Amino acid sequence: MATLRTRIAGEVDDATRRRAEYSSDASNYRVVPAAVVFPRSAEDVAATLDLGREHGLPITARGAGTSVAGNAIGPGLVLDFSRHLGRILELDPGSRTAVVQPGVVLGALQRAAAPHRLRFGPDPSTQDRCTLGGMIGNNACGPRAVAWGRTSDNVRSLRILDGTGKPRTLGDDLGAVPGLARLVTANLAVLRTELGRFDRQVSGFSLEHLLPERGHRLARAFVGTEGTCGLILDATVDLVPVPAATALAVLGYPDMPSAADDVPALLTAQPLAVEGIDARLVDVVRRHHGTVPDLPRGAGWLFVEMAGDTAAEALDRAAAVCRAAGAVDTRVLATGAESAALWRIRADGVGLSGRTRDGHPAWPGWEDAAVPQDRLGRYLREFEDLTREHGVDGLLYGHFGDGCVHVRLDLPIADAPTRFRAFLVDAATLVASHGGSMSGEHGDGRARSELLPLMYSPAALSAFAGFKDLFDPDGLLNPGVVVRPDAVDAHLRLAGVRSVPTAGGLALREDGGDLTTAVHRCVGIGKCRADNSAAGGFMCPSFLATRDEKDSTRGRARVLQEVLNGTLVTAGFDAPELAESLDLCLSCKACASDCPAGVDMAAYKSESLYRKYKGRRRPAAHYTLGRLPLWTRLGARAPALANTATGLAPVRRVALRLAGIDPRRDVPALAPQSFRKWWGRRGDSPSRGTEVLLWIDTFTDAFSPAVAKAAVALLEDAGYRVLVTERAACCGLTWISTGQLDGARRQLTATLDQLQPHVRAGRPIVGLEPSCTAVLRSDLLELLPDDPRSRLVATSTHTLAEFLTATVGPDGEPWSPPRLDGVCVVVQPHCHQHAVMGFEADRRLLERSGATITELAGCCGLAGNFGMERGHYDVSVAVAENALLPALRESGPDVVLLADGFSCRTQADQLAGRPGVHLAELLNEQAQRLISPLQDG
């Protein structure tokens, strides 16, 4: 590797942690590479290939690593094209073409083409992170392949390096590869009879494109070779016009096979897409997101997208589809927020289908089989019989317009690999009996290549091998895939994994109390590598700041899996690889809600730190920031003295260094008077209305008592009698984030003692600090699952917005917030609120107030103790640059920053000099402005 480092401008990383991160993709397979290479140029790619040839090291190309068939992992050098080779080299609206490097993310190409009313036709659900190189490797399709074809139908030419290191330009000339014309001539009968029988025949190589009647389209034949024939340097692809308008017909059927029976007739309407969705998958989405748009009656649905020159024409065409369909119920939706929400059900299916309806883990392996559309209904019925016979279950969805079915099954990979293999053999036999393809868009990879003899004749397999050998005679490129394949049950990631039960930390209730089950929730779909902020997503702030796989949720999960596996990362929870991996995790919890597989890296980090440091000395920041409430209470006894001490430069420098705090940070000032002191002098609430308990957390009490005072005023104006706990109590958040879970339990037990009389009396709890409120709603159940008070407190706890939007006045009308007409507000929701409670109630309240809202998506970057700790400042600022800081720079001085989180307000104040306000302060200030003129009058 030292030699390679001297030959290329890019990076070569053979560290154990990096190899762990790239040991798997989105498949069931694990192959540890010798090193990972991040090429910066075509010359780097060539030099890497040359070194591989010199030393007999296999070469595997990788884009976003979202392959579910295991075709983006390999034992030698893995080339990550996504890091540096992601430029759109040319976009020509006149010829409707683009020239792209292999690491270009499809979503980036779509955004670049959109101003010209153009787009790339295929659109897999991973389009916000998958790369064009990966799509070309797998012959990716997506929902709208019905109208615009597969990737192979949209590639004009390719520049590649073959396995010998020779550069080649592939277009429509067989002469570009010596010997190829002879191979085609010798296999004309096979190419005409066995290949290209229907659109989604992706298994094997698509050599039918080499036929003379198909134009000798060598570039198209190369598409779908899964990195086994060459390394892509750039690709010229076609773009298609974006329809002027679209509409969605939603058709309900008694079951999925009945929906499939209707597909051939629906295709005569020339739809853009025909997608199938099982009711059981919709139920999973509903549980995950809380709600889904209304669907027609049925247990299975088809989403049929129609285009038109106008919105009215598109709606008319969608209505015509409904009339012609054999559905039991239908709906027509114009393109908009509701139809987008329905499409998100489909997009999140790949992750959410990772659990069966009974909550068991479900896996890929047989996730994209395809059959001709007129056989689809019969195939689904027989497939149901097959899964029943093998005792497996899963959630169906897919591109029914192309005959392609996606399903993840609770295959017994971990405990019975032989049963896993037996199912795959029977499933392949079934799909072949229907003239289908084991893969309809993901490729064969390690998951299906060994089964190709069940689908193809020896002559066809020989043609595949002959094609590869012309490009890669030494078998260096992605070995074990398609030609001379590895066994389907070799290199299984889950085979032999050991259970790691809870050890006094978190309960891990949703994963049966097993840490191995929890971290293997990550199946590698890579949504954490995408910028989801446009859709309101917060995941993953550290990856968006560094663009390094190490700092993605997936990368961390892979390292944790290796820690528990123990064969690559061998030092357990003390491993430096794990410390490096978790270091830049902000514990923002965004993955807990945004990851379709339900990965909760904040919880896994807390559990890992707990296991590592239990009974041992901890870093200084754990004793300072991790036990901040204790120090805060001490300082609050003499806040002026504490503020003066921390403001003295010599004292500050020494204190911050000893405390493990970055010297570029300021210590937030304690308020002159805490809320509880003010409350003690004020006396009980004068109101005699319904009693409500206002939860006074440490941060609000000591640093922001004005927030609690404003909340008291608002609640009393709404007719409530406000109470607080008899004694101060803490939710233990800082203990949780630093893995001091025994201490967190003690804090929460004391808190339950304080809350018990109130919840038993039926009083609702209103929280003000989102992170502390989230602890009572979620972490409490993980830390004290057997205490019956925990569930009662969790269900009794509300955010201020949730509580006020549910408030009904004496007249029976909903509580009306003070009018904020003409007030412009930049809103920074707290990450923990986004993940646990959601922001919907706040959004409704602000909309009802008449405020003009700009709602940000993404973490502020401070994230509690994270941004304060030494070594995190630069990343903290970089995360703030994702959304918060640009929004503040673009807003005028009269624009209000609304941030309920104390850390969010602190970050904005320290980095931008912009103080923020809490929702309680914003509403109460406006209420007082409205009241004052009346009192003066």
N, C-alpha and C positions, 0 to 999 in steps of 0.2 A: 504493500500500500504506500510505502514511502516513495517508491519509484513513481507511482501514479500521481502522487501529490506534486512531484516536480514537473509532470508533463501537462497538467491541465490547470486552467484558471479557476475552475470550480472547486468545490469542497469534496474531500474523501473522508468518510467517517466510519471507522471500524470499531468504535467504542461499543461496549456491551449494551448500554442503554439504547443507542441508536439501532443496533441490530434487533433488539427486542421490539422496538416501535415498528419496524418494517418486516417482522417475522410473519405477519398475517395481513390479509386485506379484509374484504367483507364476506369471506367464505368460511367454511368449516376447517380450513387447513392452516398449518403452521410449518413454515420452512425458514430456518434462521439463515440469513445471508452472511457472507464473509465480510461484506462492507456495503455501505450505501454511498452512491456517487451523485453529486448535484451538479451536472454539467451546465456551463454557461454559454456554450457555443457548439456548433457542429464539429469544430475541431476537438473539443473536449470529448464529444461522443465518440469520434473516430479514435482518439488516443485511448479511451477506456476500452473500446472494442479490441484494439491492437494488443493491449496488455492482457486482456482476457484470453485472446488467442495464444499469446506467448506462454501463459501459465496454465492453460486449460481451465480457466474459470468461466463458468456459465454466465450469461448476461440476460437479465430480465428487465424489460422496460416497465415503468410504472408512472401513472398519472396521479389521480387523486386517491388511488388505492381503494376504489369502490367496487372492485370486481367481486362478484358473489360466487364465482366458479373456481377461484384460486389461480387465476392466470396472471396475477401481478406480484407473485412472490417467487423466490428462487434461491438456490443454495450458494450462488457465487456473488456477482456484483449486481445490485439493484440500482438502476438509473432512475432517479426521481426527476422527471422532466417538468414537474409542476412548479419547482422553486424558482428557476431562472429563465426557462424557455417558454414563456407565456405571452409572447407578443403577436399581435395581429399585424402582419407585415404589409398587407395591402387589402383594401376593400374597394371594389369597383362596382358602383351601383349600375353603371351602364351594361356591363356584361353579367351582372348579378353573380359575382364571384368574390371570394376572399381567399387570401393566402395566409395560413396560420402556422405558427410553431406548434409542436405537439402538446405543449403544456398549457395552451389557451383553454380557459374554462368556458364551457358552452355559454353560460350566462353572460360572460363578457362579450362574446361574439354577438349574441342576441342584442345586447344593449348598443353595441357599435353599429349594428345594421338597422336598428329600429328607426332612427331619424330618416332613413331612406325607404321606410315602409317595406323592409325586407327582413328575412330571418332565415336561420338554418332550419330545415324541415324537421328532422328527427329531434325529439325532445324528451329524453328519459327523465324520470322523476328526480334524478340526482343532478339535474342540469345546473344547479347553482354551485356545484363543486366538481363535477366530472369534467375531464379534459377531452379535447378533440382527438388527441392521440389514443386515449383509452377507448373512445367511441369507435375509432377506426379499427383498433385491435379487436374489439368484440363484435363489430357490426351492430352497434346500438340502434334502437328504434324509438320506443316511446309511443304515447297514445296516438299521435298524429301521423304515424307511418301509414295509416290507412289512406291518407290523402297524398303525402309527400314522400313516402318510401323510406327505406332503411338508409343507414349511413352509406352503404355501398352504392345506393342509387343517387347519392349526392356528392360523390367524390370525383373530380375530374382528373387529377394527376397527383403523384406523390414523389417526393425526393427522399430516398432512403439510403442507408448503408446495409448491404447484405451481410451474411455471416462471415464472409471472407474479408470484410472491410472495404469492399468496392462500392463506390457511390453509384446509384442507379436512379434514373428518372423513369417512372412508370406512368404510362398513359394508355394509348390504344394500339401499341406496337409490340407484338410478341418478340420481335428481334431485340428488345431491350435486355432479354435474358437468354443467353446462348443455350440451346437445347430445348427451350420451351415449346417452340413450334412442333418439334418432333413428339414431345410428350402429349400435346393436344391431339395430333393426328393419330397417335397410337391409342388414344382413349376416347375417340369421338362417341362411340356407342354408350360408354359409361356416363360421359358428361351429359349426353342428351336424354338418357333414360332414368338416371338415378339422382341427378342434381337439378335444382331449380324447379322442382315440381309444384311448390307453392311459396308464397312470399316470405314466410317466416321459417324457411328451412335453413337455419343458421348452423346447425351441427356440421362438423367437418369443415372443408374449405369450399367456398363458392366458385368452383372452377367452371361452372356453366358460362360465366362471363367471358371465358376465353374462346368460346365457339365462334366460328366465322359469322353465323347468322345473328350473333349478339354483339358483333363489332370488335372482337378481340380486345375486350376492355380489361387490360391487365391490372390497372389501378383498382378497378372494382373487385377483381379476383383476389387481390392482396388484402382487401378489407375483410376482417374476420379471421385472419391467420394468427391472431392472439400473440403477437410478438415472437412467433417462432420462425419467421422468414426474413425479418429485417427490422432495423431501427429507423423510425420516421424522423426526418430532419425538418420537413415542412410539407404542407398539404394544400392543394388548391381545391376548394369546395364550392359547390353551387349554393346560391341563396334563392329563396322563393318569396313571392309577394305576400305580404300580410293581408288577410282578408279585410275588406272595409268594415264588416260587422259580423258578429257571431251571436248565436243563441244556443241554449242548452235544452234539449228534451230529456227529461228524466222519466224512465219507464219502469214500472214496478211489475214483478213477476212472482209467482208462487215459490220459485226456487231458482237456483242458478242454471241447472240444465234447461229449464223452460226458457230462461232468458237467452241462452245460447242457441236454442232452436230458432229463435226469431231473427238471428243475426243475418243470415243470407238475404232475407227479404229487405232488411233495413239498409243493406249495402247498396241497393239499387237507387237510394236517395242521394248517393255520393256524399256521405258525411265526411267531416274532417277527422272525427274520432268516434269510436264506439267502445266504451269502457265498461267492464263488468265489476260490480261490487256486491259482496255477500253481506247479508244483514248482520252476521256475527262480527264482521270487521267494523261495521258502522257502530255496533254496540261498544266495541273496544275504544273507538275514537271518541264516542260520547263519554265514556268513563274517564278517558285521558284528558279531554279538553272541556268536559262539563256539559257541552251542548253541540248539536249539529243542526244544520238547517232542516226544515221540514221536508220529508221525502214522501212520495206516493205510497199507497198501501203496497205491501209485498215483503218477501223475504230475500229477494235478490233484485238488483237494479242494473239497468243499462243507462249510461250517460252518453247521449248522442249529441255531438256538437255539429251545428250546421252553420254554414257561411252564407252571406248575402251581400249585395251591393249597398244595402241600407239596413239599418237596425230592424225596420219593419219587415223587410224581405227575409232577413234571417229568422225573425220570430215566426213568420208565416211558414217557412220551410220546417222549422222545428215543430210547429203545430201539425203540419201535414204528416210528419213522422209519427207523432202521437196517434193520429187518426188511423194510420196504416198499420200500426204495431198490434201485436196480439197481447198487449199488456193488460193487467187487471186494473191499473190506475196510472195516471200520467201527470206530469207538471211541465210547464214551459217557463224557463227563466231567461230574462235578458242578461247579457254579460254585465257583471257588476260584483258587488261584495258578496252576495249570497251564492252566486254561481262559483265565485273564486273559493268560497269556503267549502263547497262541495268538491271542487277539484283538489283541495288540500287533503280531503279524506283519502283520495287516491294517492297523492304524493307521499303522505305519511304512512301509507300501507306497508311499505317495506320494513319500517321499524316497528310499527305497532303490531304487525303480524308476527313479531318475534315472541309473542305469548299467545297460547291457545286461549279459548274462551274460559278454560278452567284455570288459567294462570300458569300453565307449565311452559318452560322454555321451548321455543320452536325454532327450527334451523333451516337454512337453505340446503341445497343439494338436489332438490327436484323442484326448483322454483320458477322455471320459465319454459316448460314444455309447450309445444304448439302442434296443432293439427289443422288440416284444411277446414275452413269455416263450416262447411256442410256436414262435417263429422263431429263438430265441437260438442253438441248436446249429448250425443251417444258416448263420446269419450268421457265427459264429466260424470255421467251415470256409472260407467264402468270404473272410473277412477274412485268414486265414492265407495264402490264395493271393494276395491283393492285396499284402500286405506282402512276400511272396517276389518278386512281380513287380517291385515298386519297390525291392527291395534294402534294406529296412529291417527292424529287429528291435526287440522290446521284451518286457516282462514283464507278463503278464495277471493281473488280479484284478478284483473288482468286486461289485456288488450283484446277483447273478444272480437272486435272487428277484424283482427288479423289471426284469430284462432289461437292466441297466446294466453296461457293461464299461469298466473303467479300464485304460489302457495308456499307457506313455510310450515313444516310439520314437526311434531314433537318426536323426532327420530331418536332412537336410543343410541346416540353416538358415544356417550361417555361410558355407559355400562354394558352395551351389547353391540359392538361394531359389526358383528356377523349378521345380526338382524338388520342393521343399517344397509349393509351390502345386499342382503337378500331383497329388501324392498326396492332398491335402485334397479336391480336386475329385472324384477317383475314390472316395475314402472316403465322401464325402457322397452321391454317386450310389448307392453300394452300400447305405448305411443307408436311404436313401429307398426303394429297391426292396423293402426288407423292411417298409415301413410304419413305419419307426423315426424316431428323433429324433437330430439331430447332437449335442445336449446332453441328458443325462439328469438333471443336477443343478447343473452349474457355470455355466450360462448361455452365451449365444453370444459376448458381448463382442466383442473385436477378432479373436478366433480363428475365428469361424464365421459372423458376421452376414452377410458378403458372400455366403455360400453358401446363404442361406435360399431363394432362388428355385429351388434344386434340390429343395427339400422342399415348398414351398408355391406355390399359384397366385398370379397377380397380384392376384386379388380378396382373398386372405388378407393379402398384403403391404400392400395398400391399407388394409385394416381396421386393421392394426398402426399404419400411419402416421397414420390418422385418430384412433386412440386417443391416440397420443403428442401429436398437435397440439392435442387438447382440453386437455391438461394443460400442454404446453410449446410454445406456438405459435411462439416465436422460436428453438427448437432449442438452448437454452442448456445443458440438462442432459445431461451425458455424451454429447456429440456423437460420431458415428462408430460408435455401437453400436446394433445391431438395425435401427433405421430410418435410411435414408441412411447406410449403413455405410462405413467405411474398408475398403480392400483388406486381405485376410488376410495379404499379404506386405508391408504397409506398417508402418513403425515397429518392425521386428524388432530386438531388442536385440543379437543375435549377428551380424547382417548387417554384414560389413565389419570385424569385430574383427581386430586384428593379434596375431600371436604375440609373446609376450615370453619368450624362452628364459632359462634360468638364467644368472646372471652371476657365478658364483663363490660364491654363497651356499648356499642349500639345494638339494638335488638334485631335490626335488619328484617323486620316483620314480613315485608313483601317478598323476601327471598329465602324464607324458611329458616332464618337465623344462620345462614351460611354465607361467608364472605366470598367464597369461590363462585357460588351461584350469582351473587350480586355483581362482581366485576365482569363476569362473562355475559352480563346483559349486553355489553358492548359487542356487537357483531360486526362493527367496522363500517357501517354505512356512511360515516364521515360527514354528517350534517354539521358537525362542530367545526368543519373546515370552511363552511360557507358563511357569507355575510347575509344574515337573515333579518337585518334591521329594517329593511323596507317593509317586511311583513310583520314587524313588531317583535322580532326575536332578539334575545340578549346573548345567546351562546355564539361562540366562546370568546370572551374578551381578550384573553391572553394570546390565542392563536391569531386573532385579527390584528393584534399589535406586533407580533413577531413573525407571523407566517411560517412558523416552524412546527413540524409535526409533533415535536416534543411538547409543545405548549397547547396541543389540542386535547380535548376530552378523550378522544380515541387513543392518542399516543400514550396518555397516562394510564388508560385502562390496559393497554397492551403490556406496559411495564409491570403493572400490578398483577396481571395474569402470569407473567414470568416469575415474579416474586413468589407467588403461590405455587407455581409449577416447580421451581427450585432447581431446574437443570441449567438454565442460562444465567439468570440472576440468582446467585447462590447465598447471599448474606441475609436473606429474609427481610424483615422490616428495617434492619440496620443498613441495608444496601445503599451505597452512595448513589447508585442509579435511580433508586426510588426517591431519594432526597432531591436529586436534580429534577426529576420528572414532576414532583409535586410542588417544587419551590415557587413557581410562578402561577400556580392555581390560586385564584382570588377567593375561592370558596363562595362564589356569588350565587351558587345553586341554580343558575340558569339552565344547566343541562338537565336538572331534575324535571323541568317542565318542557324544555325545547327539544330535548333528545327524544325521538320517537320510541327508542328502546327503554327509556326511563332510567338511564345512567345518572347517578347522583354523585358526582366526583367530590363535592364538598363533604358529603358523608363519608366517602371512602378515605379522603385525606384525613379527616378527623379520627376515624378508626385506626388508620395507619400510624398516626402520631401517638395515639393512645397506646397501641401495642409496642411501639418503639421505645417510648419514654416511661412507661409504667414502672414506678419504683426507682427511677433513675434521674440524674440531674438533667435539667432541660435548658434550652437556650434562654438567654436573658429576657428576650421579648416575651416569652411565655409567662415569666413572673411579673412583668410590667404591664404590657398591653393585654396579655392573657388574663390578668387579674385586675384589670383597670377599675372595675367597680369598687374594689377594696381601697385602692389608692384615691379614688375620687371621693369616697365618703370621708376619708381622712383629710383631704385637702379642703373639702366643703366646710369643715369646721372653722377654717380661717382662710376663706377664698382669696382675700386681698393679699395675704402673706404668700400663699401658694403661687398666685399669679406673678407677684413681684419676683419671687425666687426663680421661677422658670423663665422670666424675662431678662434676667441678668446674663450677659453673654458668657462669662466664665462658668457660671453654674450650669447654664443651659448646655454648653458644649460637653462638659463632663457628664452631666445627667443623661443626655441623649446617647452618648457613647456607651455608658454603663447599661442603659435601658435597651440597647439594641435598636434604637430609633435613628432613622436617617437624619443627618444634621441639616439637610435642606428643608426639613419640615418644621413648622411652628407647633408648639404645644397649645391646643385650644384652651381658651381662658374659661375658668370657672365663673359662673354667674355670681354677682354680689350676694344674692340671697337665693337659696334653693327653693323649689316649689313647695316642698313639704314644710319648710319653715314659714313660708308665706301662708300656706293652708292652715297651719296651726294657729297663726295669729288671726286669720280671717274668720275661722269658725265654720260650722256646718253650712251646707248649701241652704239658702233661704227658701228655695223652691220646695213645694210639697207634692210634686208630681211623682211619676214612676221613678223608682230608684235605679240608678245605673252606676256601675263601678268603673271609674276612670283608672286605668292601669298606668301607674307612674313608674316608668323605667328609669334606670340610672342616668342615662344620657339626657333625657328630658328634665329630670329632677335637678341635676347639677349644672348642666351646660345650657339648656334651653328651657328654663321654666316659663318663659313667655308663651311657649307653645301650649303648655298645659293650662295656663291661665286663659288663653283664648278658647281652648276647648271647653273649659268650664263655662265660660260666658255663652258660647254657642249652645251647649247642651241645656243650660238653664233657660235660655231664651226659647228653646224648643219645648220647654215644659218639663224637663227632667230634674230630679233631685240627684245631685252628683255626690258620690261617696268615693273615698280612697281607702286603701288598706290601712290597718292600724299601724303596722310597722313597714319600713322600707323593705322591699324584697327584690331579688334580681333573677332574671331568666337564665343566667349562666351563659349567655351568648359567647362572650370572649373566652370562656373556658372551653366551649364546644369547638370554636374555630381553631384553637391551639391543641386540641386533642386531650384536654384535661377533663375527661368525661366523668371521673369519680367526683371531682369538684363541681362539675356542672350538675350532677345528680343531687349533691347536697344543696346547691343553690335552689334547684327546682323543687326539692322536697320542702324547703322552707317557704318557697313561694306558694306551693299548694296549701300549706298550713294557713297562709294569709288569705288565700282566695276561697278556701273551703266554705266558710260561713256565707259568703256572698253568692256563690253558685248554688249552694243548697237552698238559699232563699229565692232562687230564680232570677237573680240580677244579672243582666248581660254585662260583659266586660268589654270596654272600648280601649283599644291600644292606640298609641300615638306614634311610637317609633316602629317602622315597618319590620325591621330585623327582629326586634324583641317580640312583636306580635306574631311573627312567623314561627318563633320558637314555641310559643304556646299552642300554635295551631298544628305544628308538625314534629319538631324535635322532641318535644315533651313526650310524645307517644313512643318515640324510639328509646328514650332514656329511662322512662318510668312506665313501661307498658303494662305492668301488673297492678299498678295503683289505680283503683277505680275512679279516683278523682281526675286522672289525666284526661280521659275521654270527655268527662263533663266540662272541664275547663276548655278543652280544645273546641268543643261545639258551642261554647258560650262566648268565645272571643271573636271580636269583630274589629275591623278598621273603622276609623271615624266615618269615612265615606259610606262604607257598608251599613253602618248603623243609621246614619242620617237619611240615606236613600230609602231605608225600610221604615222610617218614622212616619206615622200618620197623625195629623193634627186633630184637634177636637171637632173640626168640621168634616172629618173623614177624608180629607184631601191629603196627598203626600206632602211632606215638609218641603217648603220652597226655600232654596238658598238665596242669599242676598244677590241682587242683580250686579253683574260684572260687565255690563255692556260697555264696550270701548276699551276694556282692559285686555291687553295682550300678554299672554302667559306662555313661557317656555317651561315645559313640564319634564322633569327628570324622575321617572318612577324608580323606586328602589329595586335592586335585583331580587331581594328576598320576597318582596311583595309580588313582583312579576311571577316568581316561581311558585309561591305558595298560595297567596290570596288572589292574585290577579289585580288588574287595574281598572276593570270594567266599571265598578261602582264609582270610582273617582272620575272616570271619564264622563259618565252620565251626569254626575253632579255638576261638573264644570260646564258641560253642554247646556244643562238646564239654567245655569247662572247667566248664560249669554256671553261668557268670555271667549275670546279668540285664542285658540289653543294650538301650540306647536308641541307635539308629544315626541320626546326622544325615545330611542330604543337602544339599549346597550348600557353596560355598566359605567359608572362615573370614574372608576379606576382606583378610588381609595379603598373601598370594600372593607370597612372596619379597620382591623389592624394591618391588613396586607400592605397598603400604600404607605403606612408609617414605618414599617420595618426597614432596617438597613439592607440595601441591596435591591429594593423593589421600586425605588423612586422613579427611575427612568421608564420602566414598564407601566407604572401607575399613570404617568403623564401620557405615555403613548396610548393607553386605553382611553384616557379622557379625550384624546384627539380623535377618537372614532366618532364621537357625537357631541359630547357636552361642550368642549371648548370651541369647536367651530360654530355651534349654535349660539353661544354667548358672544362671540366676536361679531356675528352677523346681526345680532339683535341690538336695538337701540337702548339708550339708558332708561327709557320709560317702561321697557318690557320687564315683567316680573318673572323671576326664576322661582318656580314652585318645586320644592324638593322636600318631601316628608322625612327623608333619611338624614340623620345628623351627619353621617359620613359624606353624603352627597353635597350637603350645604358646605361642609368643611372643605371639600375638594374645590368647589367653585370659588370659594372665598380665597383660598390659598393660591390657586393657580391663575385665577382670572380677576381677582379683586371684586367679585360679584356676590354680595350676600344673598342668600335665598330665604324663602319663607315656607312655612308649613301650611298645609291646607287650612288648618284651624285658624292660623293668623290671617291668611288671605280673606277668608269668609268673615271672620269676626271684625277685622279692620273695616271691611266694606259695610258690614251691618252697623257699626258704630258711626260711620260717616252718614248713613241714612237716618240714624236715630237723632244725631246731633241737631240737624236743622229743625226737627220736630220739637225737640226739647227747647231750643232757642225760641221757637215760635210760641 
